[in-house]
């Protein structure tokens, strides 16, 4: 009986998460700041090496990386078509 109740609860939570609202820019930035605060020195170096691959110096931040998937969904974004394949991986629906 307990297993059945547990299964129902898990299924309910899985279905409910499909309708969760997106965090928006502010939520992504806050999570990026928290994550950055908790990085070890080794992890911080690795993250910075990845961020340094960004051609535009102004965008070499974890905050920008956190909002980038939302930015490229805009048809006016210069990389919109280039990263069309990635849209389903970061969808609000």
Steps between C-alpha positions, in 0.01 A plus 500: 500500500780742590668430168180584313458829687865587436456428128191721484684785672800471266279491191305802623820698554631405157181616332492820705855595402408497132288808563753690711555863409838614382721696735562790271821699482508594867460142621774374270737776611434433868569128459818577304622731778428238766673230296801722439528570871518126574756403235829354613813667366554208263141515371520881470808466277326243279187712472708806412681307226162414348374856534817628333389322181233771461622743233339806661695588819193662655318166493768295676301466821307219660200734518499543123543125448198442723271722290647422157262208421207737549664777296552288188133403491425854382478501117683835494803358682795464259555135605132403486528287185845366582377342824149400392588137579541590868159663550318178600763443771405826669131536441236655722235265365 
